[in-house]
Structure formats: structure tokens, C-alpha cells
Amino acid sequence: MQLPIQISFRHMEPSIAVEDRIREKAAKLEQFYDRIMGCRVVVEAPHRHRHQGKLYHVRIDLTVPGGELVVSREHHGKKAHEDVYVALRDAFNAAQRQLESYSQRQRGNVKHHEPPPSGRISLLVPEQDYGKIETVDGREIYFHRNSVLNEDFKDLQVGREVRFTEEEGDLGPQASTVHLKG
């Protein structure tokens, strides 16, 4: 890290053991993303007027090139967060997931989904409950009336543009789903 880690305690006494654990966890984050510029951690105990067990809240602010990642682990009634070390573990695990995701986006390793294939309805045979789609590359894809989503088969017209999901059927390629465009 380019800047020293900042650790704050609210509504509780500072603890060297907790600080050591935070420093250890923060150093481990650099294994997942080595360009962390700064890290601020706030460990907060609830106000003293609560009658039930203390549930700790941990907030981690990570400064990275081009932005800031924030992890705020609310306890939401998790009894496990009565232990400050469990609350820290959960918060740093969430920070690790965010860093891994951020790192993948920075490297461009984000999944890009191919758009579904498209074509035009080239044939309709309503009395036999099927039709055919001509794809942009000139292939013909069979579809059954049950494959048509969000439209009634009887309302389809030859020439309408569609998107479809293709699969291999018993007699060749067929569309498992058909969506009208527009």
C-alpha cells in the first residue's frame, strides 16, 4: 500500500490484537490486487445502552486507481458478529471479492455475452404448429409454436424479425425459444 493503513475504533476501546489482525488481513488483500493506494478500517461496537450482545460493524474503504471500494458489513442480526474477529473476517472476505472483481474489470476480463442469433420468419405452418426462421447467414431453423415467447403463435407473420436460441434437434437445428424483435 502506498499509504499507511488507518484504523479507527468507535464506541469501544482500541485493541492492539484487533489492530494486528486488521493489518494482517489488509496485507493479505494486496495478494489479490497489488495497486491498493490506501485502506481505512473502522470497527464499531453498538452504543452501550443495548441490552443484548454487542454486534460489531466493520467498514473498509479501499482507495484504488480510478476509484474507491467500500465494504460496510452490517451485522443484520448475525449472532456470529458478537465476535469482533468474525465481523472482521466477513468484512475482509467481502473486500477481497470486490477487489477481485475490480481487478478483472481493470484487466478487461469481464464476460461478454454474445447477443442471441436473429433472423426472419420465412415459413409458418399453423395447422401443424411450426414455422421456420431464416438466419442472417441463410440457414433455416425449425421452431415449434411452444417455442414462441410473449406472443401468440397465430399472431406471427412471415417476414417478422426474431431473436432465437438455437439447439440441435432430432432432425437438425431448431429454436428452443423465439422472441419477436421490437
N, C-alpha and C positions, 0 to 999 in steps of 0.2 A: 504494500500500500504506500502511496505517495505521502499521505498524511497520517499522523498517529491516530489510532482508534480513540474515539471519545465515548466514555461510559458514564451514564448518569443513573442515579437511584432516586426514586420518588416514593415518599411515604414509607421509607424503610432505611435502615442503617446500611451504609456501604459495607460490602463484604469482599475481602481480598480473595477468598476462594471462588466466589461468583465472578469477580473480575478476571481471575486466571482462566476460568472456564470460557468466558466470553472471548478473551484474547486467543485461546486455543481454537475455538470454533471459527473466529474471524480469519485466523491464519489458514485454516483448512479451506475456507471459501476461495482463497487465491488459487487453489488447485483447479477449480472449475472455471475461473476467469482471472487471469493474471494482471488485468489492467484496472483493477479497482483503485480509485483515487482516494476515497475516504470512506470511513464507516463510523456511524453514530449508533449507539445502542442505549435504549432507555428501558430499565427494569422498574416496573411499578407494582407496588403492593396496594391493595384496596385501602380505603380510608379506615381508620381504626374503629369506627362506630358499627361496623358489620358484626353480626353475631355468629355467622357461620365461618367456616375455614377460609383462610386467605387464598384467593385465586390470583396468581400473578399474571401481569400483562407485559409482553415484551414487544418493543418496536425497534426495528432495524432500518436505518436509512443508509443506503449504499450509493455513493457517487461514482458513476462510471462515465466514460467518454460519451458525450451526447445525451446525458440524462441522469436520472436518479431512480433507483428502485427502492420501494418502500414495502416493508413487511410489518404488518401490525397484527400480531396473533392475539386475538381476543379469546378469552377462556370459554365463553358461551356455556358455562356450567360444567366444564370438564373437571371432574374431581382430580384428575391427574395433575392439573395445573396448580394444585395446592403445593406442589414441589417446584421450586424455582428452577431447578435443573431440567425438569421435564418441559417446563414452559420455554426455557432457552433452547432445548433440543428441537422442539417443534418449530420455533421461530427460525432457527438457523437452517433446518431442513427446507422450510418454505423459501428462505433466501437462496439456498443452493438451487432449487428448482427454477426460481426466477432468473438467476444468473446463467444457468444452462440454457434456458430459453432465449435470453437476451444475447448470449454468445452465438447461438445458432442463427438468430436473425442477423447479427452483425456479419457473420460469415456467408450469409445467403443460403444457409442450409434449411430453408423453410420449405415444407412440402407445397408443391404447386399441383393443384388438381386439374387434370385435363377436362375441358368442357365436354359434356356428352356429345356424341355424334348427332348430326342433324341431317335432314333430308326433306323430301316432299312426298305426300301420299300419292302413289302412282296408280293404285288399284284398290277398289272397295268391292267386296262381295258380301253384302249384308245378309243375304239368305243363308250363307254358310259361315257367318260370323268371323270373317277375316279380311285382311287387306294387306297391301304391300307398300313399302317405303322405298323410294329410290334415293340412294345416298349421293352425296356430292361427288364421289368417285365412280358413280354409275352402277353400283351393286344394288340388288334388290333384296330387301329384308322383309320377311313374313312377320305379321303380327295378328294376334287374336283379339277379339273385342274386349276380353278381360284385361288386356294389357293397357288399355286406354285409361289414363288417369284424369280426373277432374273434368271430364267431358262425357257425353253420351255418344256411343258408337254411331247411332243413327244420325247424329248431327255432323259427322265428319264429311269432308268434301275432298275430292281429288284435287290436288294442287296445293293443299294446305301445308304450310311448313310445320315440321315437328322436330322435337328432340327425342332421342330414344336411348335405351340401354340395350346393348346387343349381347346375346349369348348364343352358344351353339346348341341348336335343337336337333331332334332326331333326323330331320330332313334338310339340315343346313342352318344358316344363320337366321335368328329370329329376334324380335324385340320383346324383351320382358316387360318393359314399361314404355309408354308413348305419351308425351306431353305436347299439346299444341303450343306453338310459339305465339306470343303476342296476346 
